[in-house]
Amino acid sequence: MVPPLSVVRGTMEGMTIAEAPPRLAAAADVSLRWYPEAPYSLSRTLAPLLRGNSDPSFSVQGDVIWNAFTTPDGPATMRLAPAGGGEAGVPLVDIQAWGPGAAAAVEAAPRLLGADDDWRGFDDPSFHATLPRMVREARRRCLAVRLPSSGRMVDQLVPIILEQKVTVIEARRAYRYLTHRYGTPAPPAVTSTPAGLVVPPTAAQWLQVPSWEWHKAGVGPQRS
């Protein structure tokens, strides 16, 4: 088991982090608590990464989001749970991970959650005044949304390629079929991994998909 990540609370590259509470830390290989230090919506921030409600690599259980993926150290299962239990009810996200890639997953989690966002230039009054009204209104309504940075290029590009030239329904069916077929089961979590959670195929595993399986998935030669 990977030893729990121990982080002293403080600001690191613009993000405030702290050790997860003992109860959460004891239930995970690696854990962390992240404070967005501003209004924050976990579900809306990560929504662009999900390929529909049946994405095999994600499981959404109320406000809690599970995600399985490959890191440079191996596969990981990550659980993200939002809360407002910080000082004066400020938002926070509890991060837990399991598997060989747990430490790498947790280390990259704040960036995944949008910690690298810098809206100062965009929100500068002189620049903001030059924007169309609809853009200004969208920003006003979405102050709790960040831009996720997964760092997982293959995981993001493959679904996008599958979504070209076909309907969303066809693309998501193809991605679901191929991920279940060539992905790997998510590393088990102490708190019980959601049923059917799958680590998407790596680049090497995608290269092993034979032509007839692409055909079964409804993916033509241009996309495969």
RALINKA-V510028 format. One record per helix or strand of 2 or more residues. SS is the DSSP state (a for helix, b for strand). FROM is the first residue (numbers start at 1). TO is the last residue. If there is no record, write none. Layout:
SS&FROM&TO + SS&FROM&TO
//
This chain:
b&10&12 + b&15&18 + a&22&26 + b&30&35 + a&42&49 + b&58&61 + b&64&71 + b&74&83 + a&87&89 + b&92&98 + a&102&112 + a&120&123 + a&125&128 + a&133&141 + a&153&162 + a&168&182 + b&184&185 + b&198&199 + a&203&207 + a&211&216
//
